[in-house]
Amino acid sequence: MKLTGLEVFDSSIQRTNSWLKDLMQELNWTDRRKTYLAFRCALHALRDHMPVNEAVFLGEQLPMLLRGAYFEHWNPEGKPEKLNSQTDFFDTLSIYLARDGEPTSGAESVMRAVFRFLERKAADGEIENVRRILPRVLEDLWPSSLRAA
């Protein structure tokens, strides 16, 4: 499918659309915009709580369009942000969701869905070592099938 006339952009658009469609199914949502915003917010929350090198590694695994959203407005100075508990993480995610006008009550379910989604992508070889680079306090949010590995 030619959208832009440049293969690199067209393939990234197709791959991004595929990822969003898969995540919509994982979340059991029908709103593509809401799915994109929730995914972006979850990725930003992860990124901001990871060491800079590991955050960059995660970003490199994303389709080009999502990679741009992932790095949007990122200032790596002072990263990673301190993270004492999952509650702190969900509070950060809730702040990011609210910033985008999205409901904040489902922050934990959004993050768990994103981790399940990333687990499937890891199985496809598209995202490797995601579990390894997670902040320790978030490890038990990762689906158990990979935690045992």
Number of C-alpha atoms within 10 A of each C-alpha: 9 10 11 11 9 9 12 10 15 15 17 16 19 16 17 19 17 12 19 19 18 15 23 21 14 15 18 11 12 11 11 14 11 17 20 20 17 26 23 21 27 26 22 21 23 23 24 22 19 21 17 17 11 18 23 16 15 22 20 15 17 20 18 18 15 24 18 13 19 25 17 11 9 11 10 17 9 10 14 17 16 12 17 12 13 17 13 13 25 21 16 21 25 23 18 21 24 14 12 14 11 16 14 18 12 14 22 19 13 22 25 18 22 21 18 21 19 21 22 14 18 17 11 10 11 13 19 17 13 17 21 11 17 20 18 13 14 17 15 12 19 20 17 11 9 12 12 6 5
